[in-house]
Amino acid sequence: MSSKKEMIQKMLEMQKKFIEHEHAQGVDPADYFAPKPGSDLDGYRQEYRDLAMAVVEAAHKEVGSQP
């Protein structure tokens, strides 16, 4: 994913799936913070955080405020 818009779209899709999962099954904090391998939440936090940081970096580059 290269563009900021694509990354934000991916994050919105991830949020939608998370909310659907939460409404259907609920989310136990243990499953969120330490999900079982292969579960719906496996890798979610890491991927979402990485995308969010990439969006922040792209925004900084756009306005020239990157250190």
Secondary structure, 3 states (H helix, E strand, C coil): CCCHHHHHHHHHHHHHHHHHHHHHHCCCHHHHHCCCCCCCCCCHHHHHHHHHHHHHHHHHHHHCCCC
